[in-house]
Amino acid sequence: MQIGIKLEKDMQNNKLKRIDTSAETECCGCMACENACPQKAISMTENEKGFIMPSIDEEKCVNCGLCLKICDFKKIPVGGSNIEHAYSLVINDRIALKKSTSGGAFTALSDVVLNDSGYVVGSVMDEKFNVHHTVAANKAERDKMCGSKYVQSCTHGIWEQVKELLLQEKKVMFTGTPCQCAALKSFLGKEYDNLTVVDFLCHGVPNNRMFREHIEYLNDFYGVPSAGFSFRNKTYGWDSYNNIDTLSNGKSKSKWINQIYYSFFVNNLSLRPSCHHCTYRRLNRPSDITVADFWGIEKLTYSKDRDGVSLVLTHSEKGLDLVKKAKEACRVREYPAESVMYRIPLVPSKPNEKCDSFWKTYVEHGYSRIASKYFRNSLKNRFRFEVRKIAKKLRIG
């Protein structure tokens, strides 16, 4: 078994050769190569930082080169903007809106698919705090996918499940990061009329191992095991960035310590190295629909919804058709596409200047050390956090 290996064309001898490519910047962890390998010679293995990388079993590999063909991450994007329509969207169902991180676009769009006997594919967080993609056939299963998860979702085996449903002529809505959406389309190798692909504006992805270690860190702090974790919970409003730890004793905790993992994410410390070289930060998206928080909507409407607003961009007729069908259950307003272009990031997230020391400390000393060294947890900052929380409580009340 060799880790961090890829196949490249040896032009002189007209055959494939293996070369070492342990560089994390060259793999986004989409797992398309693993899913596509006909010999099942590729598996994903965690490196020392916790990011999954492809490993090739030399005894199984037959040098077919399909993994090279299927990999979309290193392909050079072509074409200009494919943004056709832009909307603000707020779902009418207040319960669904509260569960959503923004305006409920995912729920509204997936409702249309499920009501038509279709399937929804998205990420869930299980009871062990592992995040992975799964297939939902009903709204109860779909609801487990609601809410943002700032963790790279495992897509092991999911591409084959999507393909099987499509071949059965079932309608499918797939949601994921832009690189996952591009990976699915590359894996399928053709367009399917019964598939709608939905991506979101992605800042980058930390890894699942670090998130589990964050939960363990909270368990030690609270002295009670976690039963669930909610990113950007809207108890105190859409813009509160409040992360809530639900304990096994039924209590919910919203303290400064819950913010540590998320602070590493927003400060570009814990992102996958390939995210800093992302080729999907562009106006030409690999999807039918893009969803995001509609930050800055007050610049267009002079008002702001405290419960959240989704930005929805369509890139194809399939995407537009799905949005039109979802309108019946939402408050939707269309805007000129050029008026929302400021919301589309066109360059990758820049690595924090402390990234090298951050990862060195993590690899050598673990999560507790980076939590104490790289998170600003002074009494002053803790006081500010509690004051902001109280202020938001008073505003809502």
TORKOL-4160 file (C-alpha; in steps of 0.2 Angstrom, whole numbers, padded with zeros to 4 digits, m for minus):
397
<pt num="1" X="0000" Y="0000" Z="0000"/>
<pt num="2" X="0007" Y="0017" Z="m0005"/>
<pt num="3" X="0000" Y="0033" Z="0001"/>
<pt num="4" X="0000" Y="0049" Z="m0009"/>
<pt num="5" X="0002" Y="0041" Z="m0026"/>
<pt num="6" X="m0005" Y="0046" Z="m0043"/>
<pt num="7" X="m0003" Y="0040" Z="m0060"/>
<pt num="8" X="0004" Y="0051" Z="m0074"/>
<pt num="9" X="0007" Y="0048" Z="m0092"/>
<pt num="10" X="0025" Y="0043" Z="m0097"/>
<pt num="11" X="0025" Y="0051" Z="m0114"/>
<pt num="12" X="0041" Y="0043" Z="m0119"/>
<pt num="13" X="0036" Y="0025" Z="m0116"/>
<pt num="14" X="0017" Y="0028" Z="m0119"/>
<pt num="15" X="0012" Y="0020" Z="m0103"/>
<pt num="16" X="0007" Y="0025" Z="m0086"/>
<pt num="17" X="0019" Y="0027" Z="m0072"/>
<pt num="18" X="0017" Y="0031" Z="m0053"/>
<pt num="19" X="0025" Y="0046" Z="m0045"/>
<pt num="20" X="0025" Y="0052" Z="m0027"/>
<pt num="21" X="0013" Y="0066" Z="m0025"/>
<pt num="22" X="0010" Y="0068" Z="m0006"/>
<pt num="23" X="0007" Y="0087" Z="m0009"/>
<pt num="24" X="m0009" Y="0090" Z="0000"/>
<pt num="25" X="m0013" Y="0105" Z="m0012"/>
<pt num="26" X="m0016" Y="0092" Z="m0027"/>
<pt num="27" X="m0030" Y="0083" Z="m0019"/>
<pt num="28" X="m0047" Y="0090" Z="m0013"/>
<pt num="29" X="m0053" Y="0073" Z="m0005"/>
<pt num="30" X="m0068" Y="0072" Z="m0016"/>
<pt num="31" X="m0066" Y="0053" Z="m0016"/>
<pt num="32" X="m0071" Y="0051" Z="m0035"/>
<pt num="33" X="m0055" Y="0041" Z="m0039"/>
<pt num="34" X="m0059" Y="0029" Z="m0025"/>
<pt num="35" X="m0077" Y="0027" Z="m0031"/>
<pt num="36" X="m0072" Y="0025" Z="m0049"/>
<pt num="37" X="m0058" Y="0013" Z="m0048"/>
<pt num="38" X="m0065" Y="m0004" Z="m0056"/>
<pt num="39" X="m0052" Y="m0014" Z="m0046"/>
<pt num="40" X="m0056" Y="m0006" Z="m0029"/>
<pt num="41" X="m0037" Y="m0002" Z="m0028"/>
<pt num="42" X="m0039" Y="0015" Z="m0021"/>
<pt num="43" X="m0044" Y="0019" Z="m0003"/>
<pt num="44" X="m0044" Y="0035" Z="0007"/>
<pt num="45" X="m0031" Y="0036" Z="0022"/>
<pt num="46" X="m0029" Y="0050" Z="0035"/>
<pt num="47" X="m0013" Y="0059" Z="0035"/>
<pt num="48" X="m0005" Y="0066" Z="0050"/>
<pt num="49" X="m0016" Y="0081" Z="0050"/>
<pt num="50" X="m0032" Y="0071" Z="0048"/>
<pt num="51" X="m0035" Y="0075" Z="0030"/>
<pt num="52" X="m0040" Y="0060" Z="0019"/>
<pt num="53" X="m0028" Y="0056" Z="0004"/>
<pt num="54" X="m0029" Y="0042" Z="m0009"/>
<pt num="55" X="m0019" Y="0026" Z="m0006"/>
<pt num="56" X="m0016" Y="0014" Z="m0020"/>
<pt num="57" X="m0014" Y="m0005" Z="m0018"/>
<pt num="58" X="0000" Y="m0009" Z="m0030"/>
<pt num="59" X="m0006" Y="m0028" Z="m0031"/>
<pt num="60" X="m0024" Y="m0023" Z="m0037"/>
<pt num="61" X="m0019" Y="m0008" Z="m0048"/>
<pt num="62" X="m0019" Y="m0012" Z="m0067"/>
<pt num="63" X="m0014" Y="0005" Z="m0073"/>
<pt num="64" X="m0030" Y="0008" Z="m0082"/>
<pt num="65" X="m0028" Y="0027" Z="m0078"/>
<pt num="66" X="m0047" Y="0030" Z="m0074"/>
<pt num="67" X="m0042" Y="0039" Z="m0058"/>
<pt num="68" X="m0033" Y="0052" Z="m0068"/>
<pt num="69" X="m0047" Y="0054" Z="m0080"/>
<pt num="70" X="m0060" Y="0055" Z="m0067"/>
<pt num="71" X="m0051" Y="0068" Z="m0056"/>
<pt num="72" X="m0058" Y="0086" Z="m0059"/>
<pt num="73" X="m0049" Y="0096" Z="m0047"/>
<pt num="74" X="m0034" Y="0099" Z="m0057"/>
<pt num="75" X="m0043" Y="0103" Z="m0073"/>
<pt num="76" X="m0042" Y="0121" Z="m0080"/>
<pt num="77" X="m0059" Y="0129" Z="m0080"/>
<pt num="78" X="m0066" Y="0136" Z="m0096"/>
<pt num="79" X="m0080" Y="0148" Z="m0100"/>
<pt num="80" X="m0086" Y="0164" Z="m0092"/>
<pt num="81" X="m0101" Y="0166" Z="m0080"/>
<pt num="82" X="m0115" Y="0154" Z="m0081"/>
<pt num="83" X="m0126" Y="0163" Z="m0068"/>
<pt num="84" X="m0143" Y="0166" Z="m0076"/>
<pt num="85" X="m0154" Y="0171" Z="m0062"/>
<pt num="86" X="m0152" Y="0177" Z="m0045"/>
<pt num="87" X="m0165" Y="0177" Z="m0031"/>
<pt num="88" X="m0167" Y="0180" Z="m0012"/>
<pt num="89" X="m0177" Y="0166" Z="m0004"/>
<pt num="90" X="m0185" Y="0164" Z="0013"/>
<pt num="91" X="m0195" Y="0148" Z="0016"/>
<pt num="92" X="m0213" Y="0151" Z="0023"/>
<pt num="93" X="m0212" Y="0137" Z="0036"/>
<pt num="94" X="m0205" Y="0145" Z="0051"/>
<pt num="95" X="m0200" Y="0129" Z="0059"/>
<pt num="96" X="m0190" Y="0124" Z="0044"/>
<pt num="97" X="m0182" Y="0142" Z="0044"/>
<pt num="98" X="m0176" Y="0140" Z="0061"/>
<pt num="99" X="m0168" Y="0123" Z="0057"/>
<pt num="100" X="m0159" Y="0131" Z="0042"/>
<pt num="101" X="m0143" Y="0141" Z="0044"/>
<pt num="102" X="m0149" Y="0154" Z="0032"/>
<pt num="103" X="m0166" Y="0156" Z="0023"/>
<pt num="104" X="m0171" Y="0138" Z="0020"/>
<pt num="105" X="m0167" Y="0136" Z="0002"/>
<pt num="106" X="m0161" Y="0118" Z="0004"/>
<pt num="107" X="m0177" Y="0113" Z="0012"/>
<pt num="108" X="m0188" Y="0122" Z="m0001"/>
<pt num="109" X="m0179" Y="0114" Z="m0016"/>
<pt num="110" X="m0178" Y="0097" Z="m0008"/>
<pt num="111" X="m0196" Y="0097" Z="m0004"/>
<pt num="112" X="m0200" Y="0099" Z="m0022"/>
<pt num="113" X="m0190" Y="0083" Z="m0026"/>
<pt num="114" X="m0196" Y="0073" Z="m0012"/>
<pt num="115" X="m0214" Y="0077" Z="m0016"/>
<pt num="116" X="m0211" Y="0070" Z="m0034"/>
<pt num="117" X="m0205" Y="0054" Z="m0026"/>
<pt num="118" X="m0187" Y="0059" Z="m0029"/>
<pt num="119" X="m0172" Y="0057" Z="m0018"/>
<pt num="120" X="m0161" Y="0070" Z="m0009"/>
<pt num="121" X="m0142" Y="0067" Z="m0007"/>
<pt num="122" X="m0133" Y="0078" Z="0006"/>
<pt num="123" X="m0122" Y="0077" Z="0022"/>
<pt num="124" X="m0127" Y="0072" Z="0039"/>
<pt num="125" X="m0119" Y="0071" Z="0056"/>
<pt num="126" X="m0120" Y="0055" Z="0065"/>
<pt num="127" X="m0121" Y="0051" Z="0084"/>
<pt num="128" X="m0102" Y="0049" Z="0084"/>
<pt num="129" X="m0099" Y="0066" Z="0076"/>
<pt num="130" X="m0094" Y="0059" Z="0059"/>
<pt num="131" X="m0100" Y="0069" Z="0044"/>
<pt num="132" X="m0104" Y="0059" Z="0028"/>
<pt num="133" X="m0116" Y="0060" Z="0013"/>
<pt num="134" X="m0131" Y="0049" Z="0013"/>
<pt num="135" X="m0147" Y="0047" Z="0003"/>
<pt num="136" X="m0164" Y="0053" Z="0009"/>
<pt num="137" X="m0181" Y="0046" Z="0003"/>
<pt num="138" X="m0192" Y="0056" Z="0014"/>
<pt num="139" X="m0193" Y="0072" Z="0024"/>
<pt num="140" X="m0188" Y="0065" Z="0040"/>
<pt num="141" X="m0172" Y="0058" Z="0033"/>
<pt num="142" X="m0169" Y="0075" Z="0024"/>
<pt num="143" X="m0171" Y="0085" Z="0039"/>
<pt num="144" X="m0155" Y="0077" Z="0046"/>
<pt num="145" X="m0146" Y="0086" Z="0032"/>
<pt num="146" X="m0152" Y="0103" Z="0037"/>
<pt num="147" X="m0140" Y="0116" Z="0044"/>
<pt num="148" X="m0122" Y="0120" Z="0040"/>
<pt num="149" X="m0108" Y="0108" Z="0045"/>
<pt num="150" X="m0091" Y="0115" Z="0044"/>
<pt num="151" X="m0083" Y="0098" Z="0041"/>
<pt num="152" X="m0077" Y="0089" Z="0025"/>
<pt num="153" X="m0091" Y="0076" Z="0022"/>
<pt num="154" X="m0086" Y="0058" Z="0018"/>
<pt num="155" X="m0093" Y="0053" Z="0001"/>
<pt num="156" X="m0087" Y="0035" Z="0002"/>
<pt num="157" X="m0099" Y="0024" Z="m0010"/>
<pt num="158" X="m0111" Y="0038" Z="m0013"/>
<pt num="159" X="m0107" Y="0041" Z="m0031"/>
<pt num="160" X="m0113" Y="0023" Z="m0035"/>
<pt num="161" X="m0129" Y="0025" Z="m0026"/>
<pt num="162" X="m0133" Y="0041" Z="m0035"/>
<pt num="163" X="m0129" Y="0033" Z="m0052"/>
<pt num="164" X="m0140" Y="0018" Z="m0048"/>
<pt num="165" X="m0155" Y="0029" Z="m0044"/>
<pt num="166" X="m0152" Y="0039" Z="m0060"/>
<pt num="167" X="m0152" Y="0023" Z="m0070"/>
<pt num="168" X="m0168" Y="0018" Z="m0062"/>
<pt num="169" X="m0175" Y="0035" Z="m0068"/>
<pt num="170" X="m0177" Y="0042" Z="m0051"/>
<pt num="171" X="m0176" Y="0061" Z="m0048"/>
<pt num="172" X="m0161" Y="0065" Z="m0038"/>
<pt num="173" X="m0155" Y="0082" Z="m0030"/>
<pt num="174" X="m0137" Y="0081" Z="m0025"/>
<pt num="175" X="m0130" Y="0094" Z="m0013"/>
<pt num="176" X="m0112" Y="0097" Z="m0009"/>
<pt num="177" X="m0096" Y="0108" Z="m0010"/>
<pt num="178" X="m0092" Y="0113" Z="m0028"/>
<pt num="179" X="m0078" Y="0101" Z="m0029"/>
<pt num="180" X="m0090" Y="0087" Z="m0024"/>
<pt num="181" X="m0102" Y="0092" Z="m0037"/>
<pt num="182" X="m0089" Y="0093" Z="m0050"/>
<pt num="183" X="m0083" Y="0075" Z="m0044"/>
<pt num="184" X="m0100" Y="0068" Z="m0046"/>
<pt num="185" X="m0102" Y="0075" Z="m0064"/>
<pt num="186" X="m0085" Y="0069" Z="m0069"/>
<pt num="187" X="m0089" Y="0051" Z="m0061"/>
<pt num="188" X="m0106" Y="0050" Z="m0070"/>
<pt num="189" X="m0097" Y="0055" Z="m0087"/>
<pt num="190" X="m0114" Y="0062" Z="m0094"/>
<pt num="191" X="m0128" Y="0073" Z="m0091"/>
<pt num="192" X="m0144" Y="0066" Z="m0083"/>
<pt num="193" X="m0161" Y="0075" Z="m0085"/>
<pt num="194" X="m0166" Y="0068" Z="m0069"/>
<pt num="195" X="m0152" Y="0075" Z="m0059"/>
<pt num="196" X="m0151" Y="0092" Z="m0051"/>
<pt num="197" X="m0134" Y="0097" Z="m0043"/>
<pt num="198" X="m0134" Y="0110" Z="m0030"/>
<pt num="199" X="m0118" Y="0118" Z="m0023"/>
<pt num="200" X="m0114" Y="0132" Z="m0011"/>
<pt num="201" X="m0102" Y="0146" Z="m0009"/>
<pt num="202" X="m0088" Y="0137" Z="0000"/>
<pt num="203" X="m0075" Y="0145" Z="0011"/>
<pt num="204" X="m0065" Y="0129" Z="0013"/>
<pt num="205" X="m0066" Y="0113" Z="0023"/>
<pt num="206" X="m0058" Y="0107" Z="0039"/>
<pt num="207" X="m0057" Y="0088" Z="0043"/>
<pt num="208" X="m0068" Y="0077" Z="0053"/>
<pt num="209" X="m0054" Y="0071" Z="0065"/>
<pt num="210" X="m0051" Y="0088" Z="0071"/>
<pt num="211" X="m0070" Y="0091" Z="0074"/>
<pt num="212" X="m0071" Y="0075" Z="0084"/>
<pt num="213" X="m0057" Y="0081" Z="0094"/>
<pt num="214" X="m0065" Y="0097" Z="0097"/>
<pt num="215" X="m0080" Y="0088" Z="0104"/>
<pt num="216" X="m0069" Y="0078" Z="0115"/>
<pt num="217" X="m0062" Y="0094" Z="0121"/>
<pt num="218" X="m0079" Y="0101" Z="0126"/>
<pt num="219" X="m0083" Y="0084" Z="0134"/>
<pt num="220" X="m0068" Y="0087" Z="0146"/>
<pt num="221" X="m0073" Y="0105" Z="0149"/>
<pt num="222" X="m0092" Y="0102" Z="0153"/>
<pt num="223" X="m0089" Y="0085" Z="0161"/>
<pt num="224" X="m0104" Y="0078" Z="0152"/>
<pt num="225" X="m0103" Y="0069" Z="0135"/>
<pt num="226" X="m0110" Y="0079" Z="0120"/>
<pt num="227" X="m0126" Y="0072" Z="0111"/>
<pt num="228" X="m0126" Y="0085" Z="0097"/>
<pt num="229" X="m0118" Y="0100" Z="0090"/>
<pt num="230" X="m0126" Y="0115" Z="0081"/>
<pt num="231" X="m0116" Y="0127" Z="0070"/>
<pt num="232" X="m0123" Y="0145" Z="0069"/>
<pt num="233" X="m0138" Y="0141" Z="0078"/>
<pt num="234" X="m0151" Y="0155" Z="0076"/>
<pt num="235" X="m0158" Y="0155" Z="0094"/>
<pt num="236" X="m0151" Y="0173" Z="0095"/>
<pt num="237" X="m0153" Y="0177" Z="0076"/>
<pt num="238" X="m0146" Y="0173" Z="0059"/>
<pt num="239" X="m0130" Y="0184" Z="0062"/>
<pt num="240" X="m0126" Y="0177" Z="0079"/>
<pt num="241" X="m0114" Y="0164" Z="0074"/>
<pt num="242" X="m0119" Y="0155" Z="0090"/>
<pt num="243" X="m0112" Y="0137" Z="0091"/>
<pt num="244" X="m0122" Y="0126" Z="0103"/>
<pt num="245" X="m0117" Y="0110" Z="0112"/>
<pt num="246" X="m0131" Y="0099" Z="0117"/>
<pt num="247" X="m0126" Y="0088" Z="0131"/>
<pt num="248" X="m0132" Y="0070" Z="0135"/>
<pt num="249" X="m0141" Y="0077" Z="0151"/>
<pt num="250" X="m0152" Y="0087" Z="0140"/>
<pt num="251" X="m0144" Y="0104" Z="0143"/>
<pt num="252" X="m0138" Y="0115" Z="0129"/>
<pt num="253" X="m0122" Y="0125" Z="0131"/>
<pt num="254" X="m0118" Y="0141" Z="0122"/>
<pt num="255" X="m0101" Y="0147" Z="0129"/>
<pt num="256" X="m0085" Y="0154" Z="0121"/>
<pt num="257" X="m0077" Y="0137" Z="0122"/>
<pt num="258" X="m0089" Y="0131" Z="0108"/>
<pt num="259" X="m0082" Y="0144" Z="0096"/>
<pt num="260" X="m0064" Y="0137" Z="0096"/>
<pt num="261" X="m0066" Y="0125" Z="0081"/>
<pt num="262" X="m0076" Y="0137" Z="0071"/>
<pt num="263" X="m0063" Y="0151" Z="0074"/>
<pt num="264" X="m0050" Y="0140" Z="0066"/>
<pt num="265" X="m0061" Y="0138" Z="0051"/>
<pt num="266" X="m0065" Y="0157" Z="0048"/>
<pt num="267" X="m0047" Y="0162" Z="0051"/>
<pt num="268" X="m0041" Y="0150" Z="0038"/>
<pt num="269" X="m0030" Y="0140" Z="0050"/>
<pt num="270" X="m0038" Y="0123" Z="0049"/>
<pt num="271" X="m0044" Y="0122" Z="0030"/>
<pt num="272" X="m0038" Y="0108" Z="0019"/>
<pt num="273" X="m0022" Y="0114" Z="0010"/>
<pt num="274" X="m0030" Y="0111" Z="m0007"/>
<pt num="275" X="m0044" Y="0124" Z="m0002"/>
<pt num="276" X="m0031" Y="0137" Z="m0004"/>
<pt num="277" X="m0029" Y="0132" Z="m0022"/>
<pt num="278" X="m0047" Y="0130" Z="m0026"/>
<pt num="279" X="m0052" Y="0131" Z="m0045"/>
<pt num="280" X="m0070" Y="0132" Z="m0041"/>
<pt num="281" X="m0070" Y="0150" Z="m0035"/>
<pt num="282" X="m0077" Y="0156" Z="m0051"/>
<pt num="283" X="m0093" Y="0163" Z="m0059"/>
<pt num="284" X="m0094" Y="0147" Z="m0070"/>
<pt num="285" X="m0101" Y="0135" Z="m0057"/>
<pt num="286" X="m0101" Y="0115" Z="m0059"/>
<pt num="287" X="m0119" Y="0115" Z="m0054"/>
<pt num="288" X="m0137" Y="0119" Z="m0058"/>
<pt num="289" X="m0140" Y="0129" Z="m0043"/>
<pt num="290" X="m0129" Y="0138" Z="m0030"/>
<pt num="291" X="m0135" Y="0143" Z="m0013"/>
<pt num="292" X="m0128" Y="0154" Z="0000"/>
<pt num="293" X="m0132" Y="0166" Z="0015"/>
<pt num="294" X="m0138" Y="0182" Z="0007"/>
<pt num="295" X="m0126" Y="0193" Z="0017"/>
<pt num="296" X="m0128" Y="0211" Z="0012"/>
<pt num="297" X="m0146" Y="0210" Z="0006"/>
<pt num="298" X="m0149" Y="0226" Z="0016"/>
<pt num="299" X="m0139" Y="0235" Z="0003"/>
<pt num="300" X="m0152" Y="0230" Z="m0010"/>
<pt num="301" X="m0168" Y="0231" Z="0000"/>
<pt num="302" X="m0163" Y="0242" Z="0015"/>
<pt num="303" X="m0170" Y="0229" Z="0027"/>
<pt num="304" X="m0163" Y="0213" Z="0035"/>
<pt num="305" X="m0172" Y="0198" Z="0040"/>
<pt num="306" X="m0166" Y="0192" Z="0057"/>
<pt num="307" X="m0171" Y="0174" Z="0054"/>
<pt num="308" X="m0160" Y="0172" Z="0038"/>
<pt num="309" X="m0161" Y="0175" Z="0019"/>
<pt num="310" X="m0154" Y="0163" Z="0006"/>
<pt num="311" X="m0146" Y="0168" Z="m0010"/>
<pt num="312" X="m0150" Y="0157" Z="m0024"/>
<pt num="313" X="m0142" Y="0157" Z="m0041"/>
<pt num="314" X="m0147" Y="0147" Z="m0056"/>
<pt num="315" X="m0135" Y="0140" Z="m0069"/>
<pt num="316" X="m0146" Y="0129" Z="m0080"/>
<pt num="317" X="m0164" Y="0127" Z="m0086"/>
<pt num="318" X="m0165" Y="0112" Z="m0073"/>
<pt num="319" X="m0160" Y="0123" Z="m0059"/>
<pt num="320" X="m0172" Y="0137" Z="m0064"/>
<pt num="321" X="m0186" Y="0125" Z="m0066"/>
<pt num="322" X="m0183" Y="0118" Z="m0048"/>
<pt num="323" X="m0183" Y="0136" Z="m0041"/>
<pt num="324" X="m0199" Y="0140" Z="m0049"/>
<pt num="325" X="m0208" Y="0125" Z="m0042"/>
<pt num="326" X="m0201" Y="0130" Z="m0025"/>
<pt num="327" X="m0207" Y="0147" Z="m0025"/>
<pt num="328" X="m0225" Y="0142" Z="m0020"/>
<pt num="329" X="m0218" Y="0138" Z="m0002"/>
<pt num="330" X="m0207" Y="0154" Z="m0001"/>
<pt num="331" X="m0205" Y="0172" Z="m0001"/>
<pt num="332" X="m0194" Y="0175" Z="m0017"/>
<pt num="333" X="m0188" Y="0190" Z="m0025"/>
<pt num="334" X="m0177" Y="0191" Z="m0041"/>
<pt num="335" X="m0162" Y="0203" Z="m0043"/>
<pt num="336" X="m0152" Y="0207" Z="m0059"/>
<pt num="337" X="m0137" Y="0194" Z="m0059"/>
<pt num="338" X="m0124" Y="0208" Z="m0059"/>
<pt num="339" X="m0131" Y="0215" Z="m0043"/>
<pt num="340" X="m0126" Y="0200" Z="m0033"/>
<pt num="341" X="m0109" Y="0197" Z="m0041"/>
<pt num="342" X="m0100" Y="0205" Z="m0026"/>
<pt num="343" X="m0106" Y="0189" Z="m0016"/>
<pt num="344" X="m0096" Y="0177" Z="m0027"/>
<pt num="345" X="m0078" Y="0174" Z="m0021"/>
<pt num="346" X="m0067" Y="0173" Z="m0036"/>
<pt num="347" X="m0050" Y="0169" Z="m0027"/>
<pt num="348" X="m0046" Y="0155" Z="m0015"/>
<pt num="349" X="m0046" Y="0158" Z="0004"/>
<pt num="350" X="m0029" Y="0164" Z="0008"/>
<pt num="351" X="m0019" Y="0153" Z="0021"/>
<pt num="352" X="m0017" Y="0161" Z="0038"/>
<pt num="353" X="0001" Y="0167" Z="0041"/>
<pt num="354" X="0002" Y="0155" Z="0056"/>
<pt num="355" X="m0004" Y="0140" Z="0046"/>
<pt num="356" X="0013" Y="0131" Z="0047"/>
<pt num="357" X="0016" Y="0133" Z="0066"/>
<pt num="358" X="m0003" Y="0129" Z="0069"/>
<pt num="359" X="m0001" Y="0112" Z="0060"/>
<pt num="360" X="0016" Y="0109" Z="0067"/>
<pt num="361" X="0009" Y="0111" Z="0085"/>
<pt num="362" X="m0006" Y="0101" Z="0081"/>
<pt num="363" X="0004" Y="0086" Z="0074"/>
<pt num="364" X="0016" Y="0086" Z="0088"/>
<pt num="365" X="0005" Y="0091" Z="0103"/>
<pt num="366" X="m0014" Y="0088" Z="0098"/>
<pt num="367" X="m0030" Y="0098" Z="0098"/>
<pt num="368" X="m0029" Y="0104" Z="0116"/>
<pt num="369" X="m0012" Y="0113" Z="0113"/>
<pt num="370" X="m0019" Y="0123" Z="0097"/>
<pt num="371" X="m0035" Y="0127" Z="0107"/>
<pt num="372" X="m0024" Y="0136" Z="0121"/>
<pt num="373" X="m0012" Y="0143" Z="0109"/>
<pt num="374" X="m0022" Y="0149" Z="0094"/>
<pt num="375" X="m0039" Y="0154" Z="0101"/>
<pt num="376" X="m0040" Y="0171" Z="0109"/>
<pt num="377" X="m0049" Y="0166" Z="0125"/>
<pt num="378" X="m0044" Y="0180" Z="0136"/>
<pt num="379" X="m0056" Y="0186" Z="0150"/>
<pt num="380" X="m0059" Y="0201" Z="0139"/>
<pt num="381" X="m0064" Y="0191" Z="0124"/>
<pt num="382" X="m0075" Y="0180" Z="0135"/>
<pt num="383" X="m0083" Y="0195" Z="0142"/>
<pt num="384" X="m0087" Y="0202" Z="0125"/>
<pt num="385" X="m0094" Y="0186" Z="0119"/>
<pt num="386" X="m0106" Y="0185" Z="0134"/>
<pt num="387" X="m0111" Y="0203" Z="0131"/>
<pt num="388" X="m0115" Y="0201" Z="0113"/>
<pt num="389" X="m0125" Y="0186" Z="0117"/>
<pt num="390" X="m0135" Y="0195" Z="0130"/>
<pt num="391" X="m0138" Y="0210" Z="0118"/>
<pt num="392" X="m0145" Y="0198" Z="0105"/>
<pt num="393" X="m0156" Y="0190" Z="0118"/>
<pt num="394" X="m0163" Y="0207" Z="0122"/>
<pt num="395" X="m0165" Y="0212" Z="0104"/>
<pt num="396" X="m0175" Y="0196" Z="0100"/>
<pt num="397" X="m0185" Y="0198" Z="0116"/>
